[in-house]
Amino acid sequence: MPSHTKEVKLRLQSINNTRKITKAMELVSAAKMRKATEAALLTRNYHSLAWGIVDRLINSQLWFDSISPVKRFFETEENINHTSIVAFTSNRGLCGAFNTNIVKTILPYVEKHGKKNVSIITIGNRGTVAMTSLGLNVEFAHKKDDAAKDDASVLEIADVLYKKFSEKKTDKVMVAYSDYKSAISQEPVLKQLFPFEKEPQVGREEDEASRPGEKNMEAPKTLEYLYEPNKYDLLEYLIPRIAQVQLYQALLESNASEHSARMVAMKSASDAAKEMADDLVLVFNKARQSGITQEIAEISAGRAAVS
């Protein structure tokens, strides 16, 4: 019996130590989540207005009579021979199904168009490992900025995507990330970046205005622009900036979702450790009580034998 109680004590100590670690990680993730969520919510209206500019440009159709390169960014390609997908994942694990959901969102599109026709740009180490293990073509691998202060970390990626699409090295550019809904709800999204489209995005069941921190700012459809000095030069300047806004917002949404998912996962782990510890305490007490009872019975039997 002593050996049994010793094993229970060692296991109980191990579980309590694990619980301390998961609790600390939960508190750290909660602090990071508050900052990441605040950053994502503060930029949502700007993101919505930037996309509203795209909608108005699509409605105006001012570039259709021109052979300018900007025309390609507003036309739907009938034959999709190659697609570039930017996947935002985490650098570390222990965040539940956060990374798995991104991979599951991308896989149906890859299976439909073929692995050879899709190249992946990963933002986050976990995404690189997952995509490579599935045999997907990882064109670029970047480490994600977990505490993005500005859009500097996505400028290079936005520039690469703009050049690839304008030079017809790819026919479509998409972005996969987790859209932050709440601390316990994050929705994986596969959103088309190039060419610009007005249709609702894949994976988005609710209207953009229903997201927290974002207001419905639909622009007037009859609004006309005056371009100076040249509308095509202005559009060539504007298009990559809009892409930067989209990628930066995806990064912020992904960060908020990641820290929320990790906080929830660590809380679940802490709760599970507490339940296991409580069960082991009960087992230990029962074993200890059984040992005491056995010792009393042996003493009583010895005394009776002597007398």
C-alpha positions in Angstrom: 0.0 0.0 0.0 2.7 2.6 0.7 4.2 2.1 -2.8 0.7 2.7 -4.2 0.2 5.9 -2.4 3.7 7.1 -3.3 2.9 6.6 -7.0 -0.4 8.5 -6.6 1.5 11.4 -4.9 4.1 11.5 -7.7 1.4 11.6 -10.3 -0.6 14.2 -8.4 2.5 16.4 -8.1 3.1 16.1 -11.9 -0.4 17.0 -12.7 -0.3 20.1 -10.4 2.9 21.2 -12.0 1.3 20.9 -15.4 -1.7 22.8 -14.2 0.5 25.7 -13.0 2.1 25.9 -16.5 -1.3 25.8 -18.4 -2.7 28.4 -16.0 0.2 30.7 -16.6 -0.1 30.2 -20.3 -3.8 31.0 -20.1 -3.2 34.3 -18.3 -0.4 35.3 -20.8 -2.7 34.5 -23.7 -5.6 36.4 -22.2 -3.3 39.5 -21.9 -2.1 39.1 -25.5 -5.7 38.5 -26.7 -6.9 41.8 -25.2 -4.3 43.8 -27.1 -4.7 41.8 -30.3 -8.5 42.1 -30.2 -8.3 45.8 -29.6 -6.0 46.2 -32.6 -8.3 44.2 -34.9 -11.4 46.0 -33.9 -9.8 49.5 -34.3 -9.0 48.8 -37.9 -12.1 47.1 -39.1 -13.9 50.3 -40.2 -10.9 51.4 -42.2 -10.7 47.9 -43.8 -14.5 48.1 -44.6 -14.1 51.6 -46.2 -11.1 50.4 -48.2 -13.1 47.5 -49.6 -16.0 50.0 -50.3 -13.6 51.8 -52.6 -13.2 48.6 -54.6 -17.0 48.1 -54.8 -17.4 51.6 -56.2 -14.6 51.1 -58.7 -16.3 47.9 -59.9 -19.6 49.7 -60.3 -18.0 52.6 -62.2 -16.3 50.3 -64.8 -14.1 53.2 -66.0 -11.2 51.0 -67.0 -13.0 48.7 -69.4 -12.1 50.7 -72.5 -8.4 50.8 -71.7 -5.6 48.3 -72.1 -4.1 49.5 -68.9 -2.7 46.7 -66.6 -5.2 47.7 -63.9 -8.0 46.1 -66.0 -6.7 42.7 -65.0 -7.4 43.4 -61.3 -11.2 43.9 -62.0 -11.9 41.2 -64.5 -13.0 37.6 -63.6 -10.6 35.1 -65.1 -12.5 32.2 -66.7 -9.6 29.8 -66.9 -7.8 29.5 -63.6 -4.5 27.8 -64.3 -2.7 28.9 -61.2 -3.7 30.2 -57.7 -1.6 31.7 -54.9 -3.0 31.3 -51.4 -1.7 33.2 -48.4 -2.3 31.2 -45.3 -2.1 32.8 -41.8 -1.4 30.3 -39.1 0.5 30.4 -35.8 4.2 30.1 -35.0 3.5 27.8 -32.0 1.0 25.1 -31.1 -1.2 24.6 -28.0 -4.0 26.6 -29.6 -6.7 23.9 -30.2 -7.9 23.5 -33.7 -6.8 27.0 -34.9 -4.2 25.8 -37.4 -6.2 22.7 -38.4 -9.2 24.8 -39.4 -7.1 26.9 -41.7 -5.8 23.7 -43.4 -9.3 22.3 -43.7 -10.5 25.5 -45.4 -7.7 25.4 -48.0 -7.8 21.7 -48.8 -11.1 21.6 -50.7 -9.9 24.3 -53.1 -6.6 22.5 -53.6 -8.3 19.2 -54.3 -10.6 20.9 -56.8 -7.8 22.6 -58.8 -4.9 20.3 -58.2 -1.8 20.6 -56.1 0.4 21.5 -59.1 -1.9 24.5 -59.8 -1.8 26.0 -56.3 1.1 27.6 -54.5 1.0 28.4 -50.8 2.6 31.4 -49.0 2.6 30.6 -45.3 2.6 33.2 -42.6 3.4 31.2 -39.4 5.7 28.2 -38.8 2.9 25.8 -38.1 1.3 26.4 -41.4 4.6 25.7 -43.2 5.0 22.4 -41.4 1.3 21.4 -42.1 1.3 22.3 -45.8 4.7 20.6 -46.4 3.5 17.4 -44.7 0.5 17.3 -47.0 2.7 17.6 -50.1 1.5 21.2 -51.0 3.8 23.6 -52.9 5.0 26.1 -50.3 6.4 29.0 -52.3 7.4 31.3 -49.5 7.5 30.8 -45.7 7.3 33.7 -43.3 7.2 33.9 -39.5 4.1 35.6 -38.3 4.3 38.8 -36.3 2.4 37.9 -33.1 2.3 41.5 -31.9 1.9 43.5 -35.1 2.3 47.3 -34.5 2.0 48.3 -38.1 1.7 46.7 -41.6 5.5 46.5 -42.2 5.4 42.7 -41.9 3.0 42.3 -44.8 4.3 44.9 -47.2 6.8 42.5 -48.8 4.1 39.8 -49.3 1.7 42.3 -50.7 4.3 43.5 -53.2 5.1 40.0 -54.3 1.5 39.1 -54.8 0.8 42.3 -56.8 3.8 41.7 -59.1 2.9 38.0 -59.6 -0.7 38.8 -60.5 0.1 41.8 -62.7 2.8 39.8 -64.6 0.3 37.0 -65.1 2.3 34.5 -63.1 -0.8 33.6 -61.2 -4.5 33.9 -62.1 -6.0 34.3 -58.7 -4.8 35.3 -55.2 -6.6 34.2 -52.1 -6.1 34.7 -48.4 -6.9 32.1 -45.7 -7.2 33.3 -42.1 -9.3 33.0 -38.9 -11.9 35.8 -38.6 -12.3 36.9 -35.0 -15.9 36.7 -33.8 -15.5 36.4 -30.0 -13.2 34.9 -27.5 -14.8 31.5 -28.0 -15.6 31.8 -31.7 -13.3 32.2 -34.6 -14.3 31.5 -38.2 -11.9 30.2 -40.9 -12.2 32.3 -44.1 -10.9 31.8 -47.6 -11.1 35.2 -49.2 -10.3 36.3 -52.8 -7.9 39.2 -53.0 -7.1 39.3 -56.8 -8.9 39.9 -59.0 -11.2 42.1 -56.9 -14.8 40.7 -56.7 -18.0 42.0 -55.3 -19.6 38.7 -54.4 -19.7 37.5 -50.8 -16.5 35.8 -49.7 -16.2 32.1 -49.3 -16.7 30.9 -45.7 -18.4 34.0 -44.5 -22.0 33.2 -43.4 -22.8 36.5 -41.8 -22.7 40.0 -43.3 -19.6 42.0 -42.7 -21.5 44.6 -40.7 -22.5 41.9 -38.1 -18.9 41.6 -37.0 -18.1 43.3 -33.6 -16.4 46.7 -34.0 -17.5 47.2 -37.5 -20.3 49.4 -38.9 -22.2 49.1 -42.1 -20.6 51.8 -44.3 -22.0 51.0 -47.7 -21.0 53.8 -50.1 -23.4 55.5 -52.5 -23.4 53.5 -55.8 -23.9 56.7 -57.8 -20.8 58.3 -56.5 -18.4 59.4 -59.3 -14.7 60.1 -59.1 -12.6 62.8 -60.6 -9.1 61.5 -61.3 -6.0 63.7 -61.3 -3.7 63.6 -63.1 -4.6 60.2 -64.7 -7.1 57.6 -63.5 -5.0 54.7 -64.5 -1.9 55.9 -62.7 -4.0 56.6 -59.6 -5.4 53.0 -59.7 -2.0 51.5 -60.2 -1.0 53.3 -57.0 -4.2 52.5 -55.1 -4.5 48.7 -55.9 -1.4 47.5 -54.0 -2.4 49.8 -51.0 -5.8 48.1 -50.8 -4.0 44.7 -50.9 -1.8 45.8 -48.0 -4.9 46.8 -46.0 -6.5 43.4 -46.7 -3.4 41.5 -45.6 -2.8 43.6 -42.6 -6.4 43.2 -41.4 -6.1 39.4 -42.0 -3.0 39.4 -39.8 -4.7 41.3 -37.0 -7.8 39.0 -37.2 -5.5 36.0 -37.2 -3.6 37.2 -34.1 -6.8 37.9 -32.2 -8.1 34.5 -33.1 -4.9 32.7 -32.2 -4.5 34.2 -28.8 -8.2 33.6 -28.1 -8.0 29.9 -29.2 -4.9 29.4 -27.1 -6.5 31.0 -24.0 -9.5 28.7 -24.3 -7.3 25.7 -24.9 -5.2 26.4 -21.9 -8.3 27.0 -19.8 -9.7 23.7 -20.8 -6.3 22.0 -20.0 -6.2 23.7 -16.6 -9.8 22.6 -15.8 -9.0 19.0 -17.0 -5.9 19.0 -14.8 -7.9 20.1 -11.8 -10.5 17.4 -12.3 -7.7 14.8 -12.6 -6.1 16.1 -9.4 -9.3 16.0 -7.5 -9.8 12.4 -8.6 -6.3 11.5 -7.6 -6.7 13.1 -4.2 -9.8 10.9 -3.7 -7.9 7.8 -4.7 -5.0 8.8 -2.4 -7.3 9.4 0.6 -9.0 6.0 0.0 -5.7 4.2 -0.3 -4.4 6.0 2.8 -7.6 5.2 4.8 -7.4 1.6 3.7 -3.8 1.4 4.8 -4.7 2.9 8.2 -7.6 0.4 8.6 -5.3 -2.5 7.8 -2.7 -1.4 10.3 -5.3 -1.0 13.0 -6.6 -4.5 12.2 -3.1 -6.0 12.4 -2.4 -4.3 15.8 -5.8 -5.5 17.2 -5.1 -9.1 15.9 -1.6 -9.0 17.5 -2.9 -7.8 20.8 -5.6 -10.5 20.8 -3.0 -13.2 20.1 -0.7 -12.0 23.0 -3.5 -11.8 25.5 
